[in-house]
Amino acid sequence: MPQVSADQDLEVLLDHLKRNRGFDFTGYKRASLARRVDKRVQALGVGGYASYVDFLEVHPEEFEALFNTILINVTTFFRDEAAWECLRGKVLPDLIGRKSATEPIRVWSAGCASGQEAYSVAILLAELLGPDAYRARVKIYATDVDEEALAQARHATYPAAMLDQVPPDLIDRYFDRINANYSFRKDLRRQIIFGRHDLIQDAPISRVDLLVCRNTLMYFNAETQATILLRFHLALNDGGVLFLGRAETLLTHTSTFAPLDLKHRISTNGKRASTS
């Protein structure tokens, strides 16, 4: 198939997904999208994107398989351990120290997938504040576009292998053993609200002190990244903290965010100096 025709057929497919299921992938990088859609096209043996649209019309159950392939949810507890240690040792104590002892602390975990990063933040804040103050002050909003991943996140139960990055003492304090799995403590889970949110289409959560969005922006094109980063800037309180993933950079958005630790992709919407 000529490349121009294939590109046009992919755009037709993306429009079909937007009109029929409300998923807007137009801001995603095309090469990445094409690779993931190709996996489903090849697995089914249909003859290209145009034929795949026809297949979706007849087999609506295929939408779920396609979305699971596009919305790759690869996440672990404390992914990139050194970055989380920087957050725990330098950034969060400063953030907490700038608030009164009773002020609320609001967190947004954007692109939370199956919840490990939201629970990682919860563990750090419970360690720094103590469980009682954590329950009284902290609210974590964890969002994603993938309803299946959100269902897993709400269940908060993970096989032992997924807790490899969690120190044993933290496992003992924050998880209950259920057969071969571990479940995050229910009394601390109530501070975490999971909900569907589209970073491109939906208004940002407001008045946030810490915004965690790791290894999500890299799937979007540069224009869409800039739009999302502007929304993140609006979402954060003055002096709020943005925690991105290792594959992401803010070098082209220095007027919007100032680095706190450039190596670990931790920035602020204030003007405080970098710790790097």
N, C-alpha and C positions, 0 to 999 in steps of 0.2 A: 504494500500500500504506500503511495507517495506520502512524504512526511507532512506536506501541507494538508492533505486530506485527513490524515490521522490526527493532526492537531485540531482541525475543525470538528472532527467527530468527538474528540475528548471534550471540547467546549460544550457540545450538544449534550453529552452525558452529564457534565457538571450542572448544566442548566436543568436537566431532568431531575437530578438529585435535589436541587434547590426548590423546584416547584412542587415535587411530590413528597419530599420528606423534610423540608425546611433546613437542610444542611447546606451551608454556603461555603464551598471550597474554593471560591474564585480567588481568594487571597493567598492560597497555598502555592508553594513552588511547583511548577508544572512537571519538572523532571521527576521529582519525588512522587507526585501524584500518579504520573504515568506508570512508574515502576510498580506501584502498589496495585493499581487497577489491572495492570497486565497480569499480575499473579492470579487474579480471579478469572480473567478472560482465558488464560491458558489452562487453568484448572478445570474449567467448564468445557473447553474446546470450542468456544464460539468464535466466529470469524471477525474479530475486531470490535471496536467500541460501538459502532452503529448496531451491530448484531446483539451486543450486550444490552443496549437500551431495550431492544425488542424482548430479550430474555427477561429483563427486570419487569416488563409489563405483564408477562405471563407468570412469572415466579416471584412475587413480592417478598417471599421469605429470603431471597438472595440479598436484599438490602442489608440485613443484619450482618451477613458474612462479609459483604463489601465494606461496611463501616468498621467492622472489627479489624479488617486488613489495613484500611487507611489510617485509622486512629490507633496507631501502635502505642500501647501503654506499657512502656518499660520503665519501671521505677522500683526503688528499694528503700529501705530505711537507711537514713544517713548516707545517701549516695554521694560519693566524693567526700570521704571522711574529713579531710583537712579543711574543706570549705565549711562544713558544719561545726568543726572545732573553732574556727575563726568566728563564726556566728555566736557560738556559746561563750567563748572566752573574752571577746572584745566588744562585739556589736550589741548583743542583747543586754548585757549589764549596763552599757551606756544608755540604751533606749529606756530601760526600766528606771535608771537613776534620774532621768529627766522628768519623770512623772511623780506625782504624789502617791502616797501609799495606798490610796483608795481609787485612783483613777483607772478606768477600764483600759485594757490593752486589746486592740482589734487586729486580727491577722486575716489576710486573704491568701489562701493557697489556690492559685489559678492553674488550671490544667492538672488537677490533683490525681487523675487516673484512679487507681484502686486504693488510694488513701495513705500510702506509706509516708509521704512527705508531710502531710497534715498531722499525722500522729507523731512524726519526728519532732515537729515544732512543738506540739503539745508536751512531749517529754522534756524538751529543753526548758520550756517555760515553767513546768511543774517543778523541775529541779531547782531553777533559780528563784522562784517565788515561794515554793512550798505548796503542797496540795491544796490547803485551805484557801490561800490567796489566789492560786490558779483558778479554783472553782468560782471564787467571788469576782475576779477581775477579767478573766480571759474569755474572748469569743473568737473562734476560728471559723471563718467561712471558707469552705473547700468546694471548688466548682470544677466542672468539666462538661464537655458536650456529649460524652459517651454515657448513656444511661446504664448500660451493663456494668461499666467500670464503677460508676457511682453506687450501684447496688452492692458490689463487692466491698467498696469502701465503708458503706454503712454497716455491713455485717461485721467488719473489723476483726476478722479471723483469718489467720495466715499459717501456712505450714512452717515447720521449724526452719527449713532451709532459707526462707525469706528473712529470717532474723539474724543472718550471719554477721551483719554489720552492727548489731546491737550488743553492747557489753552485757555479760551475764547478770550483773547486779541490776541493770536497768530492766532486763527481762523479768527478773524476780519482782521488781517494784511495780511494773506497769502492765504486765500481761498475766492472764490466767490461763493455765494449761487445760486444754480440752482434748483429751486423747492425744493424737499426734500433732495437734495444732495449738496455736496461741491466740488468745483473744484480748484485745486492748481493754483495759479496765472500764467497766460501764460507768462508774461514778465520775471518771474523767472524760469520758466520751461525750457527755451531755453538753460540753462546751464547744463541740464541733458540729457545725451545720453543713450538711452536704446538699448541693443543688445543681441543677443543670444551668450552664451559662456559656454563651458563645462569645468569645473574646472579640470577634469582628462585629457582631450585630447588637449585642446587649450592652446596656449602660454599665459602667464599672461600679463595684461596691465602693462605698464612700467612707471617709474618715478612718483610713487604715493606717496602722503604725508600722506593720511589717507586711510586705507583699512578696510571696514566694512563687516564682514562676520559672521552673527549671527545665531546660531542654524541651521547651514548647515553642518559643519564638522561632527557633531555627527552621521550623517547617514552613514558615510564612515567607513571602517575598519581601523585599526591602520596604516597599511602600506600605504594606500591611503592618510590618514590624513597627514602622514609625508611628502609624496610627494607634497601635496598641500601646506603645510606650507613652504616647501623649495621654492616653486614658489612664495608664498606671500613675503618671505624674499627678493627674487630677484626683485620683483615688486616695493618694497618700496624704496624711497630715503633714504639716510643716516639720521637717527633720525626719520624715518617715524613711524606712529602709526598703530597698528593692534587692532581692536575692535571686539572681539568674543562674543558669547552668553553665558548665564549663565550656560548652560549644558556642556560647552567645557573648556578644560584646556590645558595649555602649559607646565605643570610641567615636561613632558618628553622631552621638546625641549628647555631647558633653555640656551643651547649653541647658539641657533639661535635667540631667543628673550629674552629681559629682561623685567620683569614686571614693569609697571608704577603704576597700581592699580590692584593687584591680585584678590581682591574680585569681581571687576567688569570686569575682563577679558580684561584689556587694557594693551597692551605691546608695546615695541619699538624694532626695530632692532639695536638700539644704545646701549650704556652702562650706560644710566642715571639711577639713583637710583629710587626704588619704592617709590610711595607716600603713600603706605599702611602701 
